């Protein structure tokens, strides 16, 4: 209930409990499917790679298993562990011939055997890779070091000389890779693509769940725009699925950062095609990108008729998928005195556009008396979070870096930075906090070599390997861009080479090609928090059960309490539209182009709730005002709602500690106030405005 065992969050009950000690056949089947599909990583042979097991075994302190990546820290207990010096959670010590009537098996080994049997069926159906028998391919970009210097937002500058390569990798039966791998015999995948035989600007490969199709972005010359290609590993057939597009408002119309959906039937990508033509972002005045999607069948897709997913005034890029089918991304957030590249997520039906991680470098509400609401402490401690991807165990891998506070330019070149692991079971992070009982949600690995602050080394684009290690590109000197593909053990933080034999070029953006069962895409549903539906209307309806309570989360994220007394002065919700840069002549006086238009205000009900009709498909900013129109709090970033979206955002304060406190901390900041309440089942979305007609902005 407190987000301990759900891959989504505390607000979405997944596993169904029984009644009086028994389960119906329907509940058993549903629990089995949810456990297999959303709590486990059945694509990998080691049960410890799945979230359900990783959170139920000991973490790196278990000396009974001296090597290998073990579990993850959380607030529950290691229920799959068995006492005894020989009973550590290690598949290598589980019985080869599983027969509990002959050889007693630990709970962990029972789950490991269940996974083995599941994988036998999946491998036979072509929905999983037999790593020990067949191995797998690593797909990566090979390019001159001088062309590996661009940041993630600097995609418009041509960086040529690259090729998309694939090399065979061998594994043992549990997915431990044999390394290092010499890339001298690697296959050139991009040379069969029209216009790319001589190389080009190659970016961001991603592999479908069939383990064969690779989608990537490329262009042959600076005169071209980036387009999306798809190539088959087995046949070498390559197709460009982006249609040629003329320049718009003097800017290239790029399609880039493509990823397959977890069912392999869609491609999500970033594009600068804009709302009504290409525009620039409001801070760095670079081409502005949104996320788009299009269905794909085999090697055929129509990106010219793609559907827009995000609609903000700054860039969103780097899409990826969570295991249960939500889309994550990096969002460029900018307002007066604030700039952040943060993680966001959105449902497949374009509902619940939601903070994910790294929302702000520093956060307010430090004073335990809540009398000083202006002092801030470091939260994530960095202004840039990019290359965000969910690991196989449900944690998030990401790259953190500083930016220039005036221009927003990255402090570390080459899209590099510190390699971080974010444990979302623990909640918001506060850098440097060490008081007893406070769990650190964020770990920076190999910080002595790459700290994301400027010079020295840097990592980019991390990915999970079957044995729990992390594959990434690493440069020992980011100024020289000498990237090579390495592995990092998150337990020991030891870095070791993975791909070698590169000659004078560098390697970046590696992904492992393996088969995985198709997974569903996530659409919103009735649930405790942020639940809702889509009704087919053009506009959206927003319900805030407790607007002052929710606003304390919209402007700060430390686990130090909530200043409700000050926010309870709120009487009105004001909504603004964030203007985009004009098509020509956009300037950023003071370092930011900002042009907000008031769409209107609505009064809060007596209990602080509000239900309001809002425009969809555009960036909006919420502001809480008192009875005289004075500002109490303003969001530092834009929000969006999908067409026809009906959503209930947040919960009332009476239920906050029981529903949200597990991650965000209690209203009082006392840990003992975080307690489950059954009233959350029926009352989380209740308010005076819940069943009223939505108010209209005035």
C-alpha positions as CSV (number, residue, x, y, z in Angstrom):
1,X,0.0,0.0,0.0
2,X,2.8,2.4,0.8
3,X,4.4,1.8,-2.6
4,X,6.4,-1.0,-1.2
5,X,5.3,-3.7,-3.7
6,X,3.7,-1.9,-6.6
7,X,5.7,-1.1,-9.7
8,X,3.5,1.9,-10.3
9,X,2.9,3.7,-7.0
10,X,0.9,3.4,-3.8
11,X,-2.3,4.6,-5.5
12,X,-2.9,1.7,-7.8
13,X,-3.9,-1.6,-6.1
14,X,-2.5,-4.4,-8.2
15,X,-2.4,-7.7,-6.4
16,X,-5.8,-8.8,-5.2
17,X,-6.0,-10.3,-1.7
18,X,-8.2,-13.2,-0.8
19,X,-11.1,-13.5,1.7
20,X,-10.8,-15.5,4.9
21,X,-7.6,-17.1,3.7
22,X,-8.7,-18.1,0.3
23,X,-8.5,-16.7,-3.3
24,X,-11.0,-17.1,-6.1
25,X,-9.7,-18.5,-9.4
26,X,-10.2,-15.1,-11.0
27,X,-8.0,-13.4,-8.3
28,X,-5.4,-16.1,-8.5
29,X,-5.2,-15.7,-12.3
30,X,-5.0,-12.0,-12.1
31,X,-2.3,-12.0,-9.4
32,X,-0.3,-14.5,-11.4
33,X,-0.4,-12.4,-14.6
34,X,0.4,-9.2,-12.7
35,X,3.3,-10.7,-10.8
36,X,4.8,-12.2,-14.0
37,X,4.2,-9.2,-16.3
38,X,4.7,-6.2,-14.1
39,X,6.6,-7.3,-11.0
40,X,9.2,-9.6,-12.6
41,X,11.8,-9.3,-15.3
42,X,11.0,-12.6,-17.1
43,X,13.2,-11.4,-20.0
44,X,16.3,-12.2,-17.8
45,X,17.1,-15.6,-16.3
46,X,18.1,-14.3,-12.8
47,X,15.0,-13.8,-10.6
48,X,16.9,-11.0,-8.6
49,X,16.5,-8.7,-11.7
50,X,12.8,-8.4,-11.1
51,X,11.4,-5.8,-8.7
52,X,9.3,-8.3,-6.7
53,X,12.3,-10.3,-5.8
54,X,14.8,-7.5,-5.6
55,X,12.7,-5.8,-2.9
56,X,12.2,-9.0,-1.0
57,X,15.9,-10.0,-0.5
58,X,18.8,-8.4,1.2
59,X,20.7,-5.7,-0.5
60,X,24.4,-5.4,-1.0
61,X,25.3,-6.1,2.7
62,X,24.5,-9.8,2.4
63,X,28.0,-11.4,2.7
64,X,26.7,-14.9,2.2
65,X,26.6,-13.9,-1.5
66,X,30.0,-12.1,-1.9
67,X,29.6,-11.3,-5.6
68,X,26.8,-10.4,-7.9
69,X,24.1,-7.7,-7.8
70,X,21.5,-8.4,-5.1
71,X,18.4,-6.6,-3.9
72,X,17.4,-3.0,-3.4
73,X,16.7,-1.1,-0.2
74,X,13.1,-0.3,0.7
75,X,10.9,0.0,3.8
76,X,9.6,-3.5,3.8
77,X,11.4,-6.7,4.8
78,X,13.4,-9.4,3.0
79,X,10.6,-11.9,3.1
80,X,12.3,-14.3,0.6
81,X,15.4,-14.7,2.7
82,X,16.2,-17.8,4.7
83,X,18.5,-17.7,7.7
84,X,21.7,-19.7,7.4
85,X,25.2,-19.3,6.0
86,X,24.4,-21.3,2.8
87,X,21.0,-19.8,2.1
88,X,21.8,-16.5,0.4
89,X,19.6,-15.3,-2.5
90,X,21.9,-16.7,-5.2
91,X,20.5,-18.7,-8.2
92,X,23.8,-20.6,-8.4
93,X,23.1,-22.4,-5.1
94,X,19.6,-23.4,-6.0
95,X,19.0,-27.1,-6.7
96,X,19.7,-28.1,-10.4
97,X,17.1,-30.8,-10.2
98,X,14.3,-29.1,-8.4
99,X,12.4,-31.5,-6.2
100,X,11.4,-30.1,-2.8
101,X,10.4,-33.5,-1.6
102,X,14.0,-34.6,-1.9
103,X,16.0,-31.4,-1.4
104,X,14.3,-28.6,0.7
105,X,14.2,-25.3,-1.3
106,X,14.3,-21.8,0.1
107,X,11.5,-19.4,-0.9
108,X,14.0,-17.6,-3.2
109,X,14.9,-20.8,-5.0
110,X,11.2,-21.7,-5.4
111,X,10.7,-18.3,-7.2
112,X,13.9,-18.9,-9.2
113,X,12.6,-22.3,-10.4
114,X,9.2,-20.8,-11.3
115,X,11.0,-18.2,-13.4
116,X,13.1,-20.9,-15.1
117,X,9.9,-22.8,-16.1
118,X,8.2,-19.6,-17.3
119,X,11.2,-18.8,-19.5
120,X,11.3,-22.3,-21.0
121,X,7.8,-21.6,-22.4
122,X,8.7,-18.0,-23.4
123,X,11.9,-19.1,-25.2
124,X,9.9,-21.8,-27.1
125,X,7.4,-19.1,-28.2
126,X,10.1,-16.7,-29.3
127,X,9.2,-14.3,-26.5
128,X,12.5,-14.5,-24.6
129,X,16.2,-15.0,-25.4
130,X,18.2,-18.0,-24.2
131,X,21.2,-16.0,-23.3
132,X,23.4,-19.0,-22.4
133,X,22.7,-20.9,-25.6
134,X,22.2,-18.2,-28.2
135,X,23.8,-15.1,-26.8
136,X,22.7,-11.7,-27.9
137,X,23.8,-8.7,-29.9
138,X,25.0,-5.3,-28.6
139,X,24.0,-2.5,-30.9
140,X,25.9,0.8,-30.6
141,X,27.0,3.9,-32.4
142,X,30.6,4.2,-33.6
143,X,31.8,7.7,-34.4
144,X,34.8,10.0,-34.3
145,X,35.6,11.4,-30.9
146,X,35.2,15.0,-32.2
147,X,31.6,14.3,-33.1
148,X,30.6,13.0,-29.7
149,X,30.5,16.4,-28.1
150,X,26.8,17.4,-28.4
151,X,24.4,17.7,-25.4
152,X,21.0,16.2,-25.5
153,X,19.3,19.5,-26.5
154,X,21.9,20.2,-29.2
155,X,20.6,17.7,-31.7
156,X,20.2,20.4,-34.4
157,X,24.0,20.6,-34.9
158,X,25.2,18.0,-37.4
159,X,27.7,15.5,-36.0
160,X,28.8,13.2,-38.9
161,X,31.1,10.3,-39.4
162,X,29.0,7.8,-37.4
163,X,27.9,4.2,-38.1
164,X,25.4,1.9,-36.4
165,X,27.2,-1.3,-35.5
166,X,26.2,-4.6,-33.9
167,X,28.5,-7.2,-32.2
168,X,27.8,-10.7,-30.8
169,X,28.0,-11.1,-27.0
170,X,28.2,-14.4,-25.1
171,X,26.5,-15.1,-21.7
172,X,26.3,-17.9,-19.2
173,X,23.0,-19.5,-18.3
174,X,22.2,-16.8,-15.7
175,X,23.0,-13.9,-18.0
176,X,26.5,-13.0,-16.9
177,X,28.2,-11.5,-20.0
178,X,31.6,-12.6,-21.2
179,X,33.7,-9.5,-21.5
180,X,35.6,-7.7,-22.9
181,X,34.2,-8.0,-26.5
182,X,36.4,-7.1,-29.5
183,X,34.3,-5.1,-32.0
184,X,36.7,-5.7,-34.9
185,X,34.2,-8.0,-36.5
186,X,31.1,-5.9,-35.8
187,X,28.3,-5.7,-38.4
188,X,27.6,-2.3,-39.9
189,X,23.8,-1.9,-39.8
190,X,23.6,1.6,-41.2
191,X,25.4,0.9,-44.4
192,X,22.3,-0.7,-45.9
193,X,20.2,2.4,-45.1
194,X,19.6,4.8,-48.0
195,X,22.0,7.7,-47.8
196,X,23.9,6.4,-44.8
197,X,26.4,4.0,-46.5
198,X,29.2,6.5,-46.1
199,X,28.2,7.3,-42.5
200,X,26.3,10.2,-41.0
201,X,24.9,11.6,-37.8
202,X,23.7,8.4,-36.1
203,X,21.8,8.6,-32.8
204,X,20.0,6.7,-30.1
205,X,19.3,3.1,-31.2
206,X,16.5,1.2,-29.5
207,X,15.5,-2.5,-30.0
208,X,11.9,-3.8,-30.2
209,X,10.7,-6.6,-27.9
210,X,11.2,-9.1,-30.8
211,X,14.9,-8.6,-30.4
212,X,15.3,-8.0,-34.1
213,X,14.1,-4.6,-35.2
214,X,16.3,-1.6,-34.3
215,X,15.0,1.9,-34.6
216,X,17.4,4.9,-34.6
217,X,17.7,8.5,-35.8
218,X,20.1,9.6,-38.5
219,X,20.9,12.1,-41.3
220,X,23.5,12.0,-44.0
221,X,24.5,15.6,-44.0
222,X,23.9,19.0,-42.4
223,X,21.5,19.8,-45.2
224,X,19.2,17.0,-44.0
225,X,16.9,16.8,-41.0
226,X,17.2,13.9,-38.6
227,X,14.8,11.1,-39.5
228,X,13.8,7.8,-38.0
229,X,15.1,4.5,-39.5
230,X,14.3,0.9,-38.7
231,X,16.7,-2.0,-39.5
232,X,16.4,-5.7,-39.0
233,X,19.3,-7.4,-37.2
234,X,18.5,-10.7,-38.9
235,X,18.2,-9.6,-42.5
236,X,19.9,-6.2,-42.6
237,X,16.9,-4.6,-44.4
238,X,16.7,-0.9,-43.5
239,X,13.8,1.5,-44.1
240,X,13.5,5.2,-43.4
241,X,10.1,5.7,-41.8
242,X,10.3,9.5,-41.4
243,X,8.9,11.4,-44.4
244,X,11.0,14.2,-45.9
245,X,9.9,17.5,-44.5
246,X,10.7,21.0,-45.7
247,X,12.2,23.5,-43.3
248,X,9.7,25.3,-41.1
249,X,10.1,28.9,-39.9
250,X,13.8,28.6,-41.0
251,X,14.3,25.5,-38.8
252,X,14.9,21.9,-39.7
253,X,12.0,19.5,-38.9
254,X,13.8,16.8,-37.0
255,X,12.5,13.4,-35.9
256,X,14.8,11.8,-33.3
257,X,15.1,9.8,-30.1
258,X,12.8,7.0,-31.3
259,X,11.8,4.1,-29.0
260,X,9.5,1.1,-29.5
261,X,6.5,0.6,-27.3
262,X,6.7,-2.5,-25.1
263,X,4.3,-4.4,-27.5
264,X,6.5,-3.5,-30.5
265,X,3.5,-2.0,-32.3
266,X,4.3,1.7,-31.9
267,X,7.2,4.1,-32.1
268,X,7.4,7.1,-29.8
269,X,9.9,9.8,-30.9
270,X,10.8,13.5,-30.3
271,X,10.1,15.9,-33.2
272,X,10.5,19.6,-33.9
273,X,7.5,19.7,-36.2
274,X,5.8,21.9,-33.5
275,X,2.2,22.8,-32.8
276,X,1.9,24.8,-36.0
277,X,5.4,24.8,-37.3
278,X,8.9,24.5,-35.9
279,X,9.8,26.9,-33.0
280,X,12.6,27.6,-30.6
281,X,12.7,26.9,-26.9
282,X,12.3,29.8,-24.5
283,X,15.6,29.5,-22.5
284,X,18.3,28.4,-24.8
285,X,16.6,29.3,-28.1
286,X,17.3,25.9,-29.6
287,X,14.8,24.0,-31.8
288,X,11.9,23.0,-29.5
289,X,10.8,19.4,-29.6
290,X,7.6,17.5,-28.4
291,X,6.9,13.8,-28.2
292,X,4.9,12.1,-31.0
293,X,3.8,8.5,-31.7
294,X,2.9,6.4,-34.7
295,X,2.0,2.7,-35.2
296,X,4.6,0.4,-36.8
297,X,4.1,-2.9,-38.5
298,X,7.3,-4.9,-39.2
299,X,9.5,-2.2,-40.9
300,X,6.7,0.0,-42.0
301,X,5.3,3.1,-40.3
302,X,3.8,6.5,-41.3
303,X,5.4,9.1,-39.2
304,X,4.0,11.9,-41.4
305,X,0.6,11.2,-39.8
306,X,1.9,10.7,-36.3
307,X,-0.1,11.8,-33.2
308,X,1.3,14.5,-30.9
309,X,1.7,13.5,-27.2
310,X,3.1,16.5,-25.5
311,X,2.4,20.2,-26.1
312,X,4.7,22.4,-23.9
313,X,6.7,25.5,-24.8
314,X,10.1,24.0,-24.2
315,X,11.6,20.7,-25.3
316,X,10.7,17.2,-24.3
317,X,12.9,14.4,-25.5
318,X,14.5,11.1,-24.6
319,X,11.3,9.0,-24.3
320,X,11.4,5.6,-22.7
321,X,8.9,3.1,-21.4
322,X,8.2,1.9,-17.9
323,X,7.5,-1.8,-17.5
324,X,3.7,-1.2,-17.1
325,X,3.5,0.9,-20.2
326,X,3.8,4.5,-19.2
327,X,6.1,6.9,-21.2
328,X,8.9,8.7,-19.4
329,X,10.9,11.6,-20.8
330,X,13.2,14.5,-20.0
331,X,11.3,17.8,-19.8
332,X,12.9,21.2,-20.1
333,X,11.3,23.4,-17.5
334,X,11.9,27.2,-17.4
335,X,10.4,30.1,-15.5
336,X,11.8,33.3,-13.9
337,X,14.8,32.3,-11.9
338,X,14.3,28.6,-12.5
339,X,15.7,26.1,-15.1
340,X,15.7,22.4,-14.9
341,X,15.9,19.3,-17.1
342,X,13.6,17.0,-15.2
343,X,12.0,13.6,-15.5
344,X,8.3,13.3,-16.3
345,X,5.9,10.6,-17.3
346,X,2.6,10.3,-19.0
347,X,0.0,7.5,-19.6
348,X,-0.5,6.0,-23.0
349,X,-4.0,7.7,-23.2
350,X,-2.3,11.0,-22.7
351,X,-3.6,11.4,-19.1
352,X,-1.8,12.0,-15.8
353,X,1.2,14.1,-17.1
354,X,3.2,13.7,-13.9
355,X,6.5,14.5,-12.2
356,X,8.9,11.5,-12.1
357,X,12.2,12.6,-10.6
358,X,14.7,15.5,-10.4
359,X,12.0,18.2,-10.4
360,X,14.3,20.8,-9.0
361,X,17.9,21.2,-8.0
362,X,16.9,22.8,-4.7
363,X,13.7,22.7,-2.8
364,X,11.8,24.8,-0.3
365,X,10.2,24.0,3.1
366,X,13.3,23.4,5.2
367,X,12.3,25.2,8.4
368,X,10.7,22.6,10.8
369,X,8.4,25.4,12.2
370,X,7.3,26.3,8.6
371,X,7.7,30.0,9.5
372,X,10.4,30.5,6.9
373,X,9.2,29.3,3.5
374,X,12.0,30.8,1.5
375,X,15.1,28.8,2.6
376,X,15.9,25.9,0.3
377,X,18.1,22.7,0.6
378,X,19.6,20.8,-2.2
379,X,17.1,18.2,-3.5
380,X,18.5,16.3,-6.4
381,X,21.4,18.8,-6.4
382,X,21.7,19.0,-10.2
383,X,19.9,21.0,-12.8
384,X,19.9,18.3,-15.5
385,X,18.6,14.8,-15.5
386,X,18.8,13.1,-18.9
387,X,18.9,9.5,-20.4
388,X,16.3,8.4,-17.9
389,X,15.3,4.8,-18.2
390,X,13.7,2.2,-15.9
391,X,16.0,-0.5,-14.9
392,X,14.9,-4.2,-14.9
393,X,14.3,-4.0,-11.1
394,X,12.1,-0.9,-11.4
395,X,14.7,1.6,-10.2
396,X,15.6,4.4,-12.6
397,X,18.9,4.9,-14.2
398,X,19.8,8.4,-15.2
399,X,22.6,10.9,-16.0
400,X,22.9,14.0,-13.7
401,X,24.9,17.1,-14.5
402,X,25.1,20.8,-13.7
403,X,24.2,23.6,-16.2
404,X,25.3,27.1,-16.6
405,X,22.9,29.1,-14.4
406,X,22.7,32.0,-16.9
407,X,22.5,30.2,-20.3
408,X,21.3,26.8,-19.4
409,X,24.1,25.2,-21.3
410,X,25.4,21.9,-19.9
411,X,28.5,22.0,-17.7
412,X,29.6,18.6,-19.1
413,X,30.0,18.2,-22.8
414,X,28.9,15.2,-24.8
415,X,25.6,14.6,-23.0
416,X,27.7,13.2,-20.2
417,X,27.4,13.4,-16.4
418,X,27.2,11.4,-13.2
419,X,25.7,7.9,-13.4
420,X,22.8,7.7,-10.9
421,X,20.4,5.1,-9.6
422,X,17.1,6.4,-8.2
423,X,15.1,4.1,-5.9
424,X,11.5,5.2,-6.2
425,X,10.3,3.1,-3.4
426,X,12.0,5.5,-0.9
427,X,10.7,8.8,-2.2
428,X,12.1,12.3,-2.8
429,X,15.8,12.9,-2.4
430,X,17.6,15.5,-0.3
431,X,21.3,15.7,-1.0
432,X,23.5,15.6,2.0
433,X,20.8,14.6,4.5
434,X,22.1,11.9,6.9
435,X,19.9,12.0,10.0
436,X,18.9,8.7,11.5
437,X,16.0,7.0,9.8
438,X,16.3,9.0,6.5
439,X,16.9,6.6,3.6
440,X,18.8,7.9,0.6
441,X,16.7,7.4,-2.6
442,X,19.6,8.3,-4.9
443,X,23.0,6.8,-5.4
444,X,25.7,8.2,-7.7
445,X,28.0,5.4,-8.9
446,X,31.7,5.9,-9.4
447,X,31.4,9.5,-8.4
448,X,35.2,9.8,-8.0
449,X,35.5,9.4,-11.8
450,X,32.3,11.2,-12.9
451,X,30.5,13.7,-10.7
452,X,28.6,15.7,-13.3
453,X,30.0,19.0,-12.2
454,X,32.3,19.8,-15.2
455,X,35.8,18.3,-15.8
456,X,37.0,14.8,-15.4
457,X,35.0,11.8,-16.6
458,X,31.4,11.3,-17.6
459,X,28.8,8.6,-18.3
460,X,26.0,8.7,-20.8
461,X,22.9,6.5,-21.7
462,X,22.9,3.7,-19.1
463,X,21.0,0.4,-19.7
464,X,20.4,-2.7,-17.5
465,X,22.3,-5.9,-18.3
466,X,20.9,-9.4,-17.4
467,X,23.3,-9.9,-14.5
468,X,22.3,-6.6,-12.8
469,X,25.3,-4.6,-14.0
470,X,24.8,-1.3,-15.9
471,X,26.0,-0.8,-19.5
472,X,26.9,2.8,-20.4
473,X,29.3,4.9,-22.4
474,X,32.1,6.3,-20.2
475,X,34.7,9.0,-21.1
476,X,37.7,9.3,-18.7
477,X,38.1,12.8,-20.1
478,X,34.9,14.5,-21.3
479,X,36.9,17.3,-22.9
480,X,38.4,14.7,-25.3
481,X,35.1,12.8,-25.6
482,X,37.0,9.5,-25.4
483,X,33.8,7.4,-24.9
484,X,33.9,3.6,-24.7
485,X,31.2,1.1,-23.7
486,X,31.7,-0.2,-20.1
487,X,29.9,-2.1,-17.4
488,X,29.4,-0.8,-13.9
489,X,28.6,-3.0,-10.9
490,X,26.1,-1.0,-8.8
491,X,27.1,-3.1,-5.7
492,X,30.8,-2.5,-5.9
493,X,30.8,0.5,-8.2
494,X,33.6,-1.2,-10.1
495,X,33.8,-0.2,-13.8
496,X,35.1,-2.7,-16.4
497,X,35.5,-2.5,-20.2
498,X,32.8,-4.2,-22.3
499,X,33.6,-3.3,-25.9
500,X,37.2,-2.9,-27.0
501,X,39.3,-2.7,-30.2
502,X,37.9,0.6,-31.4
503,X,40.9,2.0,-33.1
504,X,40.6,5.8,-33.2
505,X,36.8,6.1,-32.9
506,X,34.6,6.1,-29.8
507,X,31.4,4.1,-29.0
508,X,28.3,5.5,-27.4
509,X,24.6,4.7,-26.9
510,X,24.8,0.9,-26.6
511,X,21.7,-1.2,-26.3
512,X,21.3,-5.0,-25.8
513,X,19.1,-6.8,-28.4
514,X,17.0,-9.5,-26.7
515,X,13.4,-10.9,-27.0
516,X,10.8,-10.1,-24.4
517,X,7.1,-10.8,-24.1
518,X,4.9,-8.0,-25.4
519,X,3.4,-5.9,-22.6
520,X,0.3,-3.7,-22.4
521,X,0.3,0.1,-22.6
522,X,-1.0,1.9,-19.6
523,X,-4.3,3.8,-19.7
524,X,-5.7,5.6,-16.8
525,X,-8.3,4.0,-14.5
526,X,-10.2,4.7,-11.3
527,X,-7.7,4.5,-8.5
528,X,-6.8,6.3,-5.3
529,X,-4.8,9.2,-6.6
530,X,-4.5,10.7,-10.1
531,X,-7.1,8.3,-11.3
532,X,-9.5,9.2,-14.1
533,X,-10.7,8.5,-17.6
534,X,-11.0,9.8,-21.1
535,X,-14.5,10.7,-22.3
536,X,-13.8,11.8,-25.9
537,X,-14.4,15.5,-25.4
538,X,-12.1,18.1,-26.7
539,X,-11.3,19.8,-23.3
540,X,-10.4,18.3,-20.0
541,X,-11.7,18.3,-16.4
542,X,-9.4,18.7,-13.4
543,X,-10.5,17.9,-9.9
544,X,-8.3,18.9,-6.9
545,X,-9.7,17.4,-3.7
546,X,-7.5,19.7,-1.7
547,X,-5.9,22.5,-3.7
548,X,-3.7,23.9,-0.9
549,X,-2.5,20.4,0.0
550,X,-1.6,19.7,-3.7
551,X,0.1,23.0,-4.2
552,X,2.6,22.2,-1.4
553,X,3.7,19.3,-3.6
554,X,3.7,21.4,-6.8
555,X,6.4,23.8,-5.5
556,X,8.5,21.7,-3.2
557,X,9.5,18.0,-2.7
558,X,11.5,17.6,0.5
559,X,10.4,15.1,3.1
560,X,10.2,17.7,5.8
561,X,6.5,18.5,6.2
562,X,3.9,20.7,4.5
563,X,3.1,24.4,5.3
564,X,-0.6,24.1,5.2
565,X,-1.4,27.0,7.4
566,X,0.1,29.4,4.9
567,X,-1.4,27.7,1.9
568,X,-4.8,27.5,3.5
569,X,-5.1,31.2,2.7
570,X,-5.8,30.1,-0.9
571,X,-9.2,31.0,-2.2
572,X,-8.8,30.9,-6.0
573,X,-7.1,28.8,-8.6
574,X,-5.7,30.9,-11.5
575,X,-4.7,29.2,-14.8
576,X,-2.3,30.7,-17.3
577,X,-1.3,29.7,-20.8
578,X,2.5,29.7,-21.3
579,X,3.3,31.4,-24.6
580,X,5.8,29.8,-27.1
581,X,8.6,31.7,-28.8
582,X,7.3,33.6,-31.9
583,X,8.2,31.9,-35.2
584,X,10.8,34.6,-35.9
585,X,12.8,37.1,-33.9
586,X,12.5,35.3,-30.6
587,X,14.7,36.8,-27.9
588,X,15.3,36.0,-24.3
589,X,15.8,39.2,-22.3
590,X,17.1,38.3,-18.9
591,X,17.8,34.8,-20.1
592,X,14.2,33.8,-20.7
593,X,11.3,34.4,-23.1
594,X,8.2,34.4,-21.0
595,X,4.7,35.5,-22.1
596,X,1.9,34.1,-19.9
597,X,-1.7,34.8,-20.6
598,X,-4.3,34.5,-17.9
599,X,-7.0,32.1,-19.0
600,X,-9.1,32.8,-15.9
601,X,-9.8,32.0,-12.3
602,X,-12.2,29.9,-10.3
603,X,-13.0,30.0,-6.6
604,X,-12.2,27.0,-4.3
605,X,-15.0,25.3,-2.5
606,X,-15.2,25.7,1.3
607,X,-13.1,22.5,1.8
608,X,-10.4,23.8,-0.5
609,X,-11.4,21.6,-3.4
610,X,-12.1,22.7,-7.0
611,X,-13.4,21.1,-10.2
612,X,-12.7,23.0,-13.3
613,X,-12.9,22.7,-17.1
614,X,-9.5,23.3,-18.8
615,X,-8.2,23.4,-22.3
616,X,-6.3,20.3,-23.4
617,X,-3.3,19.9,-25.6
618,X,-1.4,23.0,-24.4
619,X,0.9,24.1,-21.7
620,X,-0.8,25.6,-18.6
621,X,0.5,27.0,-15.3
622,X,-1.4,26.8,-12.1
623,X,-1.4,29.5,-9.4
624,X,-2.9,29.6,-5.9
625,X,-4.2,33.0,-4.9
626,X,-5.8,34.4,-1.7
627,X,-9.1,36.3,-1.5
628,X,-7.4,39.6,-2.6
629,X,-5.6,38.0,-5.6
630,X,-2.2,37.9,-3.9
631,X,-0.1,35.0,-5.1
632,X,0.5,32.2,-2.6
633,X,2.2,29.8,-4.9
634,X,2.9,29.4,-8.6
635,X,4.1,26.3,-10.4
636,X,7.6,26.6,-11.7
637,X,6.8,24.6,-14.8
638,X,4.0,23.9,-17.3
639,X,1.4,21.2,-17.0
640,X,-0.8,19.6,-19.7
641,X,-4.0,17.7,-19.9
642,X,-5.0,15.3,-22.6
643,X,-8.1,15.6,-24.8
644,X,-11.2,14.4,-22.8
645,X,-9.1,13.8,-19.7
646,X,-10.9,13.6,-16.4
647,X,-8.5,13.4,-13.6
648,X,-8.5,13.7,-9.8
649,X,-5.1,15.2,-8.7
650,X,-4.0,14.5,-5.2
651,X,-5.9,13.6,-2.0
652,X,-7.3,15.6,0.9
653,X,-5.0,16.3,3.9
654,X,-7.0,13.9,6.1
655,X,-5.8,11.0,4.0
656,X,-2.4,12.3,2.8
657,X,-0.3,10.6,5.4
658,X,-1.9,7.3,4.7
659,X,-1.8,7.5,0.9
660,X,1.1,9.7,0.0
661,X,3.2,9.9,3.1
662,X,5.1,6.7,2.4
663,X,7.0,8.6,-0.3
664,X,6.5,12.3,0.4
665,X,6.6,12.1,4.1
666,X,3.9,13.2,6.5
667,X,2.4,16.6,6.8
668,X,4.0,17.1,10.2
669,X,7.3,15.5,9.0
670,X,7.0,12.9,11.8
671,X,7.7,9.5,10.4
672,X,5.3,7.9,12.9
673,X,2.4,9.8,11.3
674,X,2.8,7.8,8.1
675,X,0.2,5.1,8.7
676,X,-2.2,3.2,6.4
677,X,-5.9,3.9,6.7
678,X,-8.6,1.9,5.1
679,X,-10.6,5.1,4.5
680,X,-8.3,5.7,1.5
681,X,-10.2,3.0,-0.4
682,X,-13.4,5.0,-0.5
683,X,-12.4,8.6,0.4
684,X,-9.3,9.5,-1.5
685,X,-11.1,11.4,-4.2
686,X,-14.0,12.7,-2.2
687,X,-14.6,16.4,-1.8
688,X,-17.3,19.1,-1.9
689,X,-16.6,19.6,-5.6
690,X,-16.3,15.9,-6.6
691,X,-19.8,15.5,-8.1
692,X,-20.4,19.1,-9.1
693,X,-20.4,20.3,-12.7
694,X,-16.9,21.6,-13.5
695,X,-16.5,25.4,-13.1
696,X,-15.6,27.5,-16.1
697,X,-12.6,29.8,-16.0
698,X,-13.7,33.5,-15.6
